[in-house]
């Protein structure tokens, strides 16, 4: 529904309408002037119009439905894209959290190694004081203790860096955020076939790509529907007057400046754009884009398959390493205890203890690294399957 008001001047030498078209009101042509041949009268005459009209769409060939389908597909695409971003952030936080926990374990291993080395150094120092060991043994122990001091400093620096990365991943205002010292059990890994199936079915990137294809198909449909006929009903009332001499009847009062002649109209209008070369080109271009998007979906689906297979293999490899490294650590711990006992009994030299302590420290580092790699690999596998372990999407808009 709309309204219009018009005042303008015009020459009245033919049966032209005495008003201009309005985008909001349909005005049926009612008035006219007498026909004049030649140049006629070129002096302008006033014309006024006031009108109110109503236009109701009766048939649009499915245009509104096609546009609604397009909007729904675009909404699904954006929703899937938002979920993909959510999962990416979750993975970053999980990796950073596991890194902080691993850094804590590496620092603890370095401190334990330094503590053991300090005890060994003090024991060797006592032997040296009693002239039971040469000074070279004490010098070697001091060098090893200095090395372990460096290891502790490096582990502390690594912990600081991982805390800063966790704060950044969380979007925290703090410079560093620490992770709770609580073990997190890893969820069981699915079979490879099930992992691939979940990755294909649940991948938000695939869902977004499929929605973009649907949106492109809907966009093509919209352009095709625009070539169909459109029917609408229209009605209105108007009052108008013109200063040009009428072909019959009395001239309006005030020379046409007062819209005093009433009229009304009602009708049905059919518009049919039969051919538009530009629109045909747009439809062809949109159809070609559909083919491109369909091929992109196939490529993305294959990429998902490769990614989940690789992630699944990494999880299996990491999980298999943990028991073996744990067994090696237990053996290194026993060997270090035996070497320490032999050292206190005066039966072992410094090299034997150093070798045992080095193996134990390396085993502690390996087990911490292996467990971190297993947790990280499992988190990546969950991401490829579009699963979120610990996060909640309640706050996701």
N, C-alpha and C positions, 0 to 999 in steps of 0.2 A: 504494500500500500504506500502511496506517496502523494505529493502535492507539488504544484508548480505555479508560479506567477510570472508574467512576462509583459514587458512594455518595450516597444521598439518602433522604429519607423521603416517604411518600405514603399517601393513604387508599386502601383496597382494597375499594371498594364496587361495582365493576363490572369488566368484562373489559378494563380498560385495560392498556397495556403497562407494564412495570415498569422502564423506562429511557427516557432522552431521546434524540432523534436526534443523530447525530454527523456532521459534514461530511466526516470522513475514513474512517469505517467504516460499512458497511451492516450492520445487525443485524436479522435476520428475527425477527418477533414469535413467540415460542414459549410463554412462560409466560402464565398468566392466573389470575384469582381468581374465586371464586364470586360470582354475581350477588346483590345485596342490594337489596331494595325499600325505599322510604321514605328517611329520612335515613341509615339504616344506622349503621355505626361510623365516627365521624369522627376517631378517634385514629390518628395516623400510624404506619406500619409501616416498618421498614428494608428497603432493597433494594440489592443490590450487583451489579455487572457488570464483567467483564473480557473484552475481545474483540479479536481481530485479524482484519482482512479485506483482501481484494484486489478492486479494481474495474478492469476492462479495457474500454475503449471499443471497440465492434465497428463502429458505423456512426454518423457524425455528420452525414450529409447534405452533406458537402463543406465544413464549417465551417473545419476546420484549413487546407485548401487555400486557401480564400478569405482567411483571415487572413494566410497566407503571401504571397499575391499582394499584399495591401494593404501588408505590411511591405516587400516588394521595391520597390513603386512609391514608397513614401515614401523609401527609400534612394536610388533614382535621382533623385528630386526634390532631396534634400539634396546629392547629389554634383554635380548640375548647378548648383545654387546656389553651391556652393563654387568651382566652376570659373569661374562668372561673377564672383565676388568676386576671384578670382585675376587674371582678365583686366583687371578695373577697376584693381587695384593696379599691374599691369604698365603699363597706359596712363598712369597718374599718374607712375610713375617715368620712363617714356620721355619724356613731355612735360617733366618737370622737367629731365631730362638734356639734352634739346635746348635748353631755355631757358638752361641754364648755358653751353652751347657758343655760343649766339647772343649771350649777354651778354659772353663773352670777345671775340667778333668786334666787337661794338659798342665795347667798351673799347679794343681795338686801333685801330679806326677813329678814335675820339676822340683817342687819344694821337698817332697819325700826323698828324692834322689840326693838333693843337697844336704838334707838332714843326715842321711846315712853316710854321705861322704864326709861330713864334718865329724861324725863320730869316729869314722875310720882314721881321719887325719889326726884326731886327738889321741887315738890309740897308738898310731905310729909315732907320734911325738913322744909319748911316754916310753916307747921302746927305744927311741933315739936317745932320750935323756939317760936311759939306763945302759947305753952303749950296746944295745942288743940289735939295733938296726943302723944302717949307714944313713948319713944325712941326705943322700940322694933319694931315699924312699920318702922322707918328709917333703922334699922339694917336689917330688912327683905328686904327692897327695895335695899339696897346696895348689899346684897347677890344675888338678882335677876339680878341686873345690871352686877355684876361680871360674872354671868352665861351667860348672853347675850354677854359679851365681849369674852368669850371663844367660843361661837357659831360663832361669827364673825371671830375669828382666824381660826377656823376649816373650815369655808366656804372659807376663803381666801386660805388656804392650798389646799382645794379641787379644787379650780379654777386653782391654779398653776399646780396641777397634771394633770388636764384635758387638759390644754394648752400644757403641755409637751407631752401628748399622741397624741394630734392633730398634733403637729410638727413631731412626729415619724411616724404617719400614713401617713403624706404627704411626708415624706422623706426630710423634710426641714433641712437646716444646722443650723437654729436657735434653741435655747433651748426651746422656747415656741412660739406658734402661737395662736393668739386670733381669735375668731369667730365674725363675724359681728352681731350686735345687731338688726337683722331684722327678723321678723316672717316669717316662711316658711310654706305655706299652704300644708297640706298633700293631695296627690292625692286620689280620691275616691277609695274605696276598691271594687274589682270585686266580683261577686258571688263565692261561694266555688267551684262550678262546673267549672266555667271559670278559676279560679285560678289553679285548678288541671290540666286542659287542657293545659294552658300556660306553667306550670311547666314541663309537660311531653314533649311538643313540642319544647320548647326553651331552655331547660336545656343544657348548654355546656358540663356538665359532661356526660350526656346521649349521646350527640352527639359525644363526644370523645370516649366513650365506643363503640358506634355503628361503628365508624370509625376504631377502633382497631379490631373489629370483621371482618369488611370488609378487613382490611389489612391481618388478619390471613387467611381468605379465599383466598385472592389473593396469599399469600405465599404458601398455599397448592397447588394452581393452578400452580404456578411457578415450584414447585417440580414435579408435574405431567407432565407438558409440557416438562420437561427436559428428559423424557423417550421417547419422540417422535423423529422420524428421523429428521436429519438436512441435508440440501442440500446447497452446495455453489459452485460457479464457481471459477476456479483458472486459472491463466496464468502467464507466466514469461519468461524471457530470462536469459541465464547464459553463462559464459565462464569458462572453467575449464581445468585442465591438471594434469596428474599423472606421477610420476617417475617410476612406476612399468612397467615391460615389457608388452606391449599389446599382446593380442592373435593374432592380425593381424594388418597390416598396420605399418606405420612408427612411431617411438617413438617421443614424443613431444620434442621440443627444450628446452634447459636449464634444462633438467632432471625433468620436472614437476613443476618447481618453477614459471613459467609464465603461467597464465590461458589464453591459446590462442585458445582453442577449443570451438567454439560457438555452442549453442543449444537454442531452444525455445520449449515451450510446452503450451498446453491449455487443459482444461478438466472440468468435473463436478464430484464432490465428494459427496457421500452419507455416512453419519455417523449415526448409529442407535444403541444406548445403549439398548439392548434388556432386560437385567435384571441386577439390582443392589440391593442387599439385604439391604445395608445401606440406599439407597434412599427410598426404600419402608418403612423402619422403620421411616424415617424422615416424610414421608407423613402421616403415621398413627399417629405419635405424633402431627403433626400440626392439623389433623382433631380432635383429642381429645381436643386440646387447643381451637378449635372453640366451642366445646360444653361447655367448662368452661366459655368462654367469653359470650356466649349466656345466661347462667344462671346468670352471674354477671350483665348483662343488666337487666334481670327481677328483680333481687334483688335491683338494683339501682333505677329502676322505682318505685318499691313499697316504697323504702325509700323516694323518692321524694314526693310521694302521702302523706305519713305520715307527712313529714316535712311541706308541704304546708297546710295541714289541721291544724296542730298545730299552724303555724304562722298566719293563717287566724283567728283561734279562739282567739289567743292572741291579735290581732288587734281589734276584736269585743269587747273583754273584756275591753281593755284599753280605747277604744272610749266611751264605756258606763260609765266608771268611771269618765271621765272628767266632764260632766255636773253635776253629783251628787256632786263631790267635789267642783266644782265652786259654786253650790248652798249653800253648807255648808260654804264655805269661805265668801260668801256674808252675810250669817247669823252671822258668827263669827265677821265680820267687823262691822256690826250693833250693835251687843252685846258689842263689845269693845268700840264703840263710846258712847253707853248709860252708860256703867260703868264709862268711863272717865268723862262724864258729871255729873254723880252722885257723883264722887269723888271730882270734883271741887265745887260742891254744898254742900259738907260735908255730903252727905246722904249715901255714900258707904264706906265700909271699904277696907283695902288693899287686903284682900283675894279675894273679889269679882273682883277687878280690875286685880289682878294677874291671876285669873282663866280665865277671858275674854281675857287678853293679850296672855296667853298661848294657848288658843284655836285659836286665830287669827294667831299666829306664826305657829302653827301646820298646819292650813289650807293653809297658804302660801307655806309651804314646800310640803304639799301633792299635791297641784295643780301644782307646778313646777315639782315634781316627776312624776305625772300622765301624764302630757303633754310630758315629756321626754320619758316615757315608751311607749306612743302611737306612737310617732315619730320613736322610735327605732323598735317597733314591725312592723310598716308599712315598714320600710327599710328592715327588715329581710324578710317580705313577698315578697317584690319586688325582693330580692336576690333569693328566692326560685323559683320565676317565671322567673328568668334570665332577669330582667328588671333593667335598670340603670336610676335613676331619673334625676340626675344633671350632671353626668360625660359625657365626650365626648371621643369616641374611635378613634378620628382622629389621635392621636399620637401612637396608638397601631400598632406595626409592623406586 
